Amino acid sequence: MRVHVVHAHPVETSYNRALFDAVVGELIDNGHEVDALNLYDEQFGAVLSREERLNYHEVPGNLTPAIKPYVDRLRAAEAIVFVHPVWNYGYPAILKGYFDRIFLPGVSFVMEGGGDRGRLVPNLTNIKKAIFITTYGGNRWRTMLMGDPPRRIARRWGWATFRGRMPPKYLALYDMNNCTPEQLTGFIQTVRSEIGKF
């Protein structure tokens, strides 16, 4: 498969980067074609510009030269893996900006019937599988009290966006700062095992 791996962590020595490296390595070892996108390394601009917002619904005019290469990579994928931390019970700003700028009308969805009152129809039919791999500083109990927004969004938005038979897989390591080395290593092995099922 052609697998697009999107990573959002600024520190190259982080545990999250080790997860990203494990995902890419496992996919390559299993013969998949990998397009690895490290948003920080590519200095992805997360801010939706005034021009982009004004032209948001203008298909295909909403694909500016800055956005189109990322859209092309998304459209070429047959599967997608997001590797990111959870900060303040949400996505890192750079990843949220990636969703805002790249998952556009005409790209991730189309409006049947036209206008803002049309019916939203998912459009990324090329992507057959999606997985979110993430780490939390907070423990599972505290995160559940907050409603675990990243998990809910990933599974509900991801299911609607990628139109899978099942919601996207969501692999999360909670309370990572208090994990033992064995627990950290064990989660990487869990991730490798799941990626090995592609």
N, C-alpha and C positions, 0 to 999 in steps of 0.2 A: 504494500500500500504506500501511497504518498502521504506522509504524516507531517503536519505542520505543528511544531512545538514552540509555544509562545511562553517566554520566561520574563518575570518581572521582579527582580531583586538587584539592588545596586552594588552589592558587595561580592566580589569574585571568590572570596574565601568562606562564604556563608554556607550553612547547612542546606539552605534552599538551592544554592548553586550546585551543591553536590547532588541534590535530587534531580535537577535539570540535566546534569551530566549523566546520571544513571539512566534517565529516560532516553536520552539521545543514544547512549552507548548500547542499551538493550535493543532499541529499534534497529540500529545498524547491524548488531550481531545477529538479528533475526531476518536480515535481508530486506528491510523496508527502505524506501527512499525518504530521507529526512530533510525537511527544510526547517532549520532551527533559527528562531527569531528571538534574540535577546534584546528586549526593548531598551534597556539602559545602554548596552554596548552600541546600539545603533542610534542612540540619542534621539529616540522617538519623541516628537513634540506632542505632548498630551493635551494641549489646550485647543479646543474647538475655536477657530477664528470667527470673526464677524462675517467674513465672506462665506465661510463654510456653512454657517447657520442660515444665512440669507438664502443660499442655494441648496439647502438640505434636501428639499423635495424635487429639485430639478434634475431628473434622470435623463441622460447620463451626465449632465453638466455639473453634478455634484462631485464628480471624480476629478479633483484637481491633480496637477502633476505631483504634488507632495503625497497624496493619498493613493493614487492608482497603483504604484508598485506593491503596496501592502494588500490591496484588494486583489490584485492578480495572484499573489501568493495564497491568499485565502481561497480563491476560486479554483486553484490548482490542487488543493488538498482533498484527500479522500477520508482523512481522519484528522482530529485536532486534539492536542494536549496542552492544557494551561498549567504552568508550574509557577506558583506565587505564594507569598506569605499573606496572612490576614493581619491587617493593622487597624486598630480602632474599630473592630467588627466590620471591616469593609475591605474592598480591594485597594491595593496601592494605586495612587493617583495616576501613575503612568499606564496601568492596565485599564482603569476606568476610562481614561482618555482614549486608549486604543479602541475600546468598545464604542465610545461616542463618535469617534472620527471614521472608523472603518466599517462598522456594521450599519450601513446606510440604506435608505430606500433604494431599491434596484439592486442592492447587493445581498443583504441578509433577509430582506422582505420586499414585497411589492404590495401596492394598494390596489386591489381590484375594485373597480367602480370609480376610481379617481378621487382626488381631493383628500381632505383630512377625515372624511366620513366613510371612506371606502373600507373594505374588509381587508385586514392584514393577512397576507399569505406568505409563509416562510419560503425563502428562495435559495438557501444554500443546500440544495438537494445533492450536491457532490459529496458532502460530508456525511459519512455513514456511521461514524463513531466519535464520541467526544468524552474526554476525561479531564477532571480538575484534580490537581495534586497540590495540597496546600499545608501550611504550618500555622499554628496559632500560639501566641504567647499565653493566652488565657486557657484555663482548664475547661473541660467539657461542660461541667455543671454551670459555671458562671456564663459561659457562652450560650448555653441553652436558655438561661434566664433572660438573656438579651435577644433571644429568638434566632440566633445564628444566621443573620442575614446573608452572608456569603454562600452558605450551603443552600438556603432556600432559593436564592436568585440563580445560582449555578444550575440547580436541578430543574427548576420551573422554567426559567428563561432558556436554559440550554435545551430542554426538551422541546419547547416551542420553536426555537431557532433552528435546531438541527433535525427536527422531525424524526427522531429515533423511535423505535418501538418501546424503548425504556428510557427513563431520564438518564442523563450522563452519569457516569461513575464519578463519585466524589470521595477521594482518599485524603483524609485529614489526620495530621498529628497534632493533638492538643497539648497544651502545657509544655511545649518543647524545651523551654529553658530549665525545666526540672526533670527532664528525661535522663535516664542513665545512658552511657555510651552503648550499652546493649540494646536499649529501646530505640535509640537513633539508628543504629545499624539494622535493627529488625524492621523498622519502617521502610528503609531503603530497599530491603529485600522484598517486602510486601509490594512496593511500587514496581520493582523489577518483575515480580511474578505476574502482576496485573498487566503490565506492558507486554510481557511475553505471550499474552493471550490474543494479541492483535492478529 
